[in-house]
Amino acid sequence: MAQKLLVVRNDKIGDFMLAWPALACLKKASPTPHVTVLVPAYTVSLAKSCPWVDEVIIDPGDSTDQAARQELLREVKIARFDALLTLFSTPRIGWLGWRAGIPLRVAPATKWAQIFYNVKVSQRRSHSAKPEYQYNVDLACELISQLSLTLSALPSPPFWPLSDRHRRQQYLALKETSRTAGKRIVVVHPGSGGSAVNLSIEQYAALITQIQQQLCDMPVSWLVSAGPSEQSYAQVLIDQLAKAGVLADHFPASESVAGFALQLAGADMLIAGSTGPLHIAGCLNIATAGFYPAKRSATPLRWQTCNSDTMRLAFSPPANAQAQNMAAIDITSAANDIALFLTSEF
């Protein structure tokens, strides 16, 4: 019988997407384990779409009532997991795993939450010495070792593999959405979802205008995506671009985050801050142009997308600027790099 694993990454969308390389490691191990993830309600659609996940349990969160916590404990106990892997350790989840009687509990050696785990991996993530997804892969490999499973080779992008047929269908669907018959489809996500600093609308407008000018006769279908409460923000960008002579349209609406992702698979590039959509694009292995602050806990290296090396561009304030001063980013230089990338055969 397959060993039953519970993997927890129960915070933001981008954090969960950066867990997919670790989940891929677990499912590609031999003998293949059964993988359940514990995630918040807003990432359930993504978790159910993940090819490396067998089952999903919804985490009611830190602020839930006692009855919901007891129900979660009951559900975890009944499942009789062989191991718990917590990718971001919190006391509540550690306490849950301990009370549920999960025999093997693996987590980063972080603060006092580590007392609930019997395998603690020293990572010092605050040093930001490697990408977040690599820290997660390291934890998955430790669990594989503890369970005496074997992994012949680390998985490589795309971590959300989709068929060429699906990508082609979505590409054609996105082209129909755009009023421009572009050679490239570029999606811009100007919102932040409250998770990261981002460029201003004015910076995005200047960036896109300069990219389009440099591309000269190469038409681009510009689509602007937005979170549930960010549609008006997207419209402001579309209006500003229109004043500059650049035609842009709204990215088509979807019923779920997973639906958005499946549509995004048809795009050639996503331009965004270090947010959920950027990391969804990374898992899909489409090209990304990410804008990051320069502070150590949020650097382009730490929050690097998990697409192929050749598919990512990253920009941040210069060393002589304040870490979170996104206005210090050289938009002209970024536009040059992105335009050059879009004209290449990637």
FIBANU-538211 format. One line per 3 residues: number of its first residue (from 1); for each residue x, y, z of C-alpha. Coordinates in Angstrom, 2 decimals. Example, Ala and Ser with C-alpha at 12.3 -4.5 7.8 and 13.67 -1.06 7.14 Angstrom:
<rs>
1 = 12.30/-4.50/7.80 ~ 13.67/-1.06/7.14 .
</rs>
This chain:
<rs>
1 = 0.00/0.00/0.00 ~ 1.24/3.49/-0.89 ~ 2.52/5.60/1.97 .
4 = 0.15/8.45/2.77 ~ 1.62/11.94/2.97 ~ 0.06/15.20/4.12 .
7 = 1.77/18.27/2.67 ~ 0.93/21.72/4.04 ~ 1.41/25.07/2.31 .
10 = -1.58/27.00/3.53 ~ -0.81/30.64/2.80 ~ -0.93/32.67/-0.43 .
13 = -1.39/31.52/-4.03 ~ 2.19/32.29/-5.05 ~ 3.54/30.35/-2.07 .
16 = 1.44/27.33/-3.02 ~ 2.57/27.44/-6.66 ~ 6.18/27.41/-5.48 .
19 = 5.38/24.14/-3.67 ~ 4.62/22.35/-6.96 ~ 8.26/21.38/-7.66 .
22 = 8.36/19.73/-4.22 ~ 5.04/17.99/-4.84 ~ 6.40/16.76/-8.18 .
25 = 9.40/15.27/-6.38 ~ 7.14/13.36/-4.02 ~ 4.90/11.95/-6.76 .
28 = 7.88/10.95/-8.90 ~ 9.46/9.05/-6.02 ~ 9.32/5.27/-5.99 .
31 = 7.26/3.56/-4.69 ~ 4.82/6.37/-5.51 ~ 3.21/7.80/-2.34 .
34 = -0.35/9.07/-1.98 ~ -0.18/12.87/-1.58 ~ -2.83/14.96/0.17 .
37 = -2.44/18.72/0.53 ~ -3.87/20.98/3.21 ~ -4.69/24.37/1.67 .
40 = -7.00/27.34/2.30 ~ -10.27/27.58/0.39 ~ -8.95/30.12/-2.11 .
43 = -6.30/27.73/-3.46 ~ -8.50/24.63/-3.58 ~ -9.17/24.90/-7.32 .
46 = -5.43/25.03/-7.97 ~ -4.76/22.11/-5.65 ~ -7.43/20.00/-7.37 .
49 = -5.85/20.82/-10.74 ~ -2.33/19.92/-9.61 ~ -1.09/16.73/-11.30 .
52 = 1.01/15.93/-8.23 ~ -1.90/15.91/-5.75 ~ -4.26/13.01/-5.03 .
55 = -6.55/14.58/-2.43 ~ -7.26/18.00/-0.95 ~ -8.22/19.00/2.59 .
58 = -9.41/22.54/3.23 ~ -7.72/24.40/6.07 ~ -10.27/26.63/7.86 .
61 = -7.47/28.98/8.92 ~ -6.06/30.54/12.07 ~ -9.13/32.60/12.93 .
64 = -11.67/29.79/12.71 ~ -13.77/28.59/15.66 ~ -13.03/25.60/17.86 .
67 = -15.62/23.40/16.14 ~ -13.92/23.82/12.76 ~ -10.53/23.06/14.28 .
70 = -11.88/19.90/15.87 ~ -13.39/18.82/12.55 ~ -10.04/19.35/10.82 .
73 = -8.30/17.29/13.50 ~ -10.88/14.52/13.09 ~ -10.40/14.51/9.30 .
76 = -6.62/14.31/9.59 ~ -6.80/11.57/12.24 ~ -9.16/9.43/10.15 .
79 = -6.82/9.63/7.15 ~ -4.03/7.93/9.13 ~ -1.16/9.67/7.38 .
82 = 2.30/8.14/7.51 ~ 4.06/11.50/7.30 ~ 3.46/15.24/7.52 .
85 = 5.52/17.70/5.50 ~ 5.01/21.33/6.47 ~ 6.70/23.62/3.97 .
88 = 6.13/26.72/6.08 ~ 6.00/25.87/9.74 ~ 3.44/27.35/12.12 .
91 = 2.60/26.27/15.67 ~ -1.04/25.53/14.77 ~ -0.15/23.05/12.02 .
94 = 2.62/21.47/14.09 ~ 0.18/20.99/16.97 ~ -2.37/19.51/14.53 .
97 = 0.10/16.93/13.21 ~ 1.23/15.97/16.70 ~ -2.32/15.61/18.04 .
100 = -3.35/13.60/14.96 ~ -0.62/11.08/15.76 ~ 1.22/11.36/12.45 .
103 = 4.40/9.37/13.16 ~ 6.84/11.24/10.88 ~ 6.62/15.04/10.93 .
106 = 9.07/17.07/8.80 ~ 9.41/20.86/8.76 ~ 11.98/23.65/8.61 .
109 = 13.75/24.25/11.92 ~ 11.93/27.54/12.45 ~ 11.33/29.22/15.81 .
112 = 9.41/27.41/18.50 ~ 6.97/25.67/16.13 ~ 9.70/23.09/15.50 .
115 = 9.03/21.41/18.85 ~ 6.08/19.58/17.26 ~ 8.25/17.93/14.59 .
118 = 10.61/14.98/14.89 ~ 12.59/15.80/11.72 ~ 13.71/19.43/11.55 .
121 = 15.69/20.74/8.60 ~ 17.89/23.80/9.13 ~ 17.34/26.13/6.17 .
124 = 17.74/29.75/7.32 ~ 15.35/30.99/4.65 ~ 15.71/34.55/5.90 .
127 = 19.16/34.58/4.28 ~ 17.44/34.14/0.88 ~ 20.41/32.15/-0.44 .
130 = 18.31/30.15/-2.90 ~ 14.82/30.23/-4.46 ~ 11.81/29.47/-2.28 .
133 = 10.86/26.51/-4.46 ~ 14.34/25.04/-3.94 ~ 13.94/25.25/-0.16 .
136 = 10.68/23.32/-0.63 ~ 12.38/20.72/-2.85 ~ 15.07/20.25/-0.19 .
139 = 12.37/19.46/2.37 ~ 10.65/17.03/-0.01 ~ 13.96/15.25/-0.62 .
142 = 14.50/14.93/3.13 ~ 11.06/13.34/3.48 ~ 11.80/10.97/0.58 .
145 = 15.00/9.93/2.35 ~ 13.25/9.46/5.70 ~ 10.64/7.20/4.05 .
148 = 13.34/5.20/2.19 ~ 11.81/6.12/-1.17 ~ 13.96/6.71/-4.24 .
151 = 14.01/9.63/-6.65 ~ 16.09/8.96/-9.76 ~ 16.20/12.60/-10.91 .
154 = 14.77/15.93/-9.86 ~ 11.74/16.96/-11.96 ~ 12.16/19.86/-14.38 .
157 = 9.76/22.48/-15.80 ~ 6.97/22.64/-16.62 ~ 5.64/21.75/-13.19 .
160 = 2.11/22.21/-14.54 ~ 2.39/20.18/-17.75 ~ -0.40/20.78/-20.27 .
163 = -0.76/19.38/-23.75 ~ 0.32/21.33/-26.81 ~ -3.26/21.04/-28.00 .
166 = -4.60/22.76/-24.87 ~ -2.03/25.54/-25.12 ~ -2.86/26.07/-28.79 .
169 = -6.60/26.19/-28.07 ~ -6.07/28.76/-25.32 ~ -3.74/30.79/-27.54 .
172 = -6.44/31.01/-30.22 ~ -9.09/31.85/-27.61 ~ -6.98/34.69/-26.20 .
175 = -6.32/36.03/-29.70 ~ -10.08/36.25/-30.22 ~ -10.35/38.29/-27.01 .
178 = -7.83/40.83/-28.27 ~ -8.66/43.51/-30.81 ~ -5.07/43.28/-32.04 .
181 = -3.95/40.39/-34.23 ~ -0.69/40.14/-32.34 ~ 2.17/37.79/-33.09 .
184 = 2.72/37.58/-29.33 ~ 0.14/37.49/-26.54 ~ 1.41/39.30/-23.46 .
187 = -0.61/39.41/-20.24 ~ 0.04/42.20/-17.74 ~ -1.11/41.85/-14.13 .
190 = -0.77/45.27/-12.45 ~ -2.42/44.31/-9.15 ~ -0.66/42.93/-6.11 .
193 = -3.39/41.19/-4.14 ~ -1.83/42.80/-1.07 ~ 1.06/40.32/-1.17 .
196 = 3.87/42.39/-2.65 ~ 4.85/45.86/-3.75 ~ 4.43/46.42/-7.46 .
199 = 4.96/48.99/-10.18 ~ 2.52/51.88/-10.33 ~ -0.08/52.11/-13.09 .
202 = 1.96/54.94/-14.61 ~ 5.07/52.74/-14.66 ~ 3.19/49.88/-16.28 .
205 = 1.77/52.23/-18.91 ~ 5.24/53.61/-19.66 ~ 6.73/50.11/-19.77 .
208 = 4.17/48.73/-22.21 ~ 4.27/51.84/-24.39 ~ 8.06/51.64/-24.66 .
211 = 7.99/47.91/-25.39 ~ 5.46/48.45/-28.17 ~ 7.51/51.30/-29.63 .
214 = 10.63/49.15/-29.70 ~ 8.82/46.27/-31.35 ~ 7.97/48.61/-34.24 .
217 = 6.00/46.58/-36.77 ~ 5.58/43.47/-34.62 ~ 2.01/43.56/-33.28 .
220 = 1.35/42.40/-29.73 ~ -1.96/41.40/-28.19 ~ -1.87/43.13/-24.80 .
223 = -4.25/41.67/-22.21 ~ -4.61/43.10/-18.70 ~ -5.59/40.64/-15.95 .
226 = -7.00/41.52/-12.54 ~ -7.99/39.92/-9.28 ~ -11.63/39.93/-8.09 .
229 = -11.37/43.44/-6.59 ~ -8.92/44.88/-9.12 ~ -10.99/45.27/-12.31 .
232 = -11.18/49.04/-11.99 ~ -7.41/49.12/-11.54 ~ -6.99/47.19/-14.78 .
235 = -9.35/49.56/-16.58 ~ -7.26/52.56/-15.53 ~ -4.22/50.94/-17.15 .
238 = -6.14/50.15/-20.32 ~ -7.35/53.77/-20.49 ~ -3.83/55.16/-19.97 .
241 = -2.47/52.91/-22.70 ~ -5.20/54.04/-25.08 ~ -4.12/57.65/-24.54 .
244 = -0.59/56.59/-25.52 ~ -1.86/54.88/-28.65 ~ -1.52/51.30/-27.39 .
247 = -4.56/49.04/-27.65 ~ -5.08/46.68/-24.70 ~ -8.01/44.53/-23.59 .
250 = -9.17/42.83/-20.42 ~ -8.02/39.26/-19.89 ~ -11.16/37.09/-20.08 .
253 = -12.98/36.42/-16.81 ~ -12.85/32.98/-15.21 ~ -14.81/31.25/-12.47 .
256 = -11.76/30.18/-10.45 ~ -8.04/30.71/-10.09 ~ -7.48/27.38/-11.83 .
259 = -9.66/28.58/-14.71 ~ -7.50/31.70/-14.99 ~ -4.39/29.52/-15.08 .
262 = -5.71/27.26/-17.81 ~ -6.47/30.33/-19.94 ~ -3.06/31.85/-19.15 .
265 = -1.42/28.76/-20.66 ~ -2.14/30.27/-24.08 ~ -0.06/33.40/-23.45 .
268 = 3.53/33.98/-24.51 ~ 4.50/36.07/-21.47 ~ 3.18/37.41/-18.17 .
271 = 4.44/40.71/-16.78 ~ 3.70/41.25/-13.08 ~ 4.99/41.88/-9.60 .
274 = 5.91/38.96/-7.34 ~ 2.31/37.78/-7.01 ~ 0.25/34.62/-7.47 .
277 = -0.25/35.06/-11.24 ~ 3.51/35.39/-11.80 ~ 4.13/32.07/-10.06 .
280 = 1.23/30.39/-11.85 ~ 2.91/31.45/-15.10 ~ 6.17/30.00/-13.81 .
283 = 4.57/26.60/-13.17 ~ 3.12/26.68/-16.68 ~ 6.63/27.43/-17.99 .
286 = 5.53/30.44/-19.98 ~ 7.87/33.44/-20.09 ~ 7.78/35.77/-17.08 .
289 = 8.97/39.32/-16.50 ~ 8.81/39.91/-12.76 ~ 9.25/43.13/-10.80 .
292 = 10.58/42.69/-7.26 ~ 11.64/44.87/-4.33 ~ 15.30/44.62/-3.35 .
295 = 14.87/43.71/0.33 ~ 16.51/40.42/1.30 ~ 13.30/38.57/2.13 .
298 = 11.74/39.41/-1.24 ~ 14.59/39.39/-3.75 ~ 14.30/38.10/-7.34 .
301 = 16.39/35.08/-6.28 ~ 14.28/34.17/-3.24 ~ 10.97/34.50/-5.13 .
304 = 12.25/33.32/-8.47 ~ 9.62/31.72/-10.68 ~ 10.00/27.99/-11.27 .
307 = 10.00/28.11/-15.06 ~ 13.12/27.34/-17.10 ~ 16.10/29.68/-16.72 .
310 = 15.69/30.89/-20.30 ~ 12.04/31.81/-19.71 ~ 12.41/34.38/-16.94 .
313 = 13.37/38.02/-16.63 ~ 13.57/39.85/-13.29 ~ 13.87/43.52/-12.36 .
316 = 14.33/45.30/-9.03 ~ 15.50/48.68/-7.67 ~ 19.26/49.37/-7.96 .
319 = 21.54/48.83/-4.98 ~ 21.73/52.56/-4.23 ~ 17.93/52.92/-3.90 .
322 = 15.63/52.06/-1.01 ~ 14.75/48.37/-1.14 ~ 11.01/48.87/-1.73 .
325 = 11.26/51.96/-3.92 ~ 9.82/50.47/-7.10 ~ 9.93/53.93/-8.70 .
328 = 13.72/53.53/-8.86 ~ 13.49/50.65/-11.34 ~ 14.80/51.65/-14.77 .
331 = 11.67/51.21/-16.90 ~ 13.47/51.99/-20.15 ~ 16.07/49.30/-19.50 .
334 = 13.34/46.80/-18.54 ~ 11.40/47.64/-21.71 ~ 14.54/47.05/-23.78 .
337 = 15.10/43.62/-22.23 ~ 11.46/42.55/-22.58 ~ 11.21/43.76/-26.18 .
340 = 14.39/41.90/-27.08 ~ 13.03/38.75/-25.45 ~ 9.71/38.99/-27.30 .
343 = 11.50/39.17/-30.65 ~ 13.57/36.06/-29.89 ~ 12.59/32.48/-30.64 .
346 = 11.87/31.34/-27.08 .
</rs>
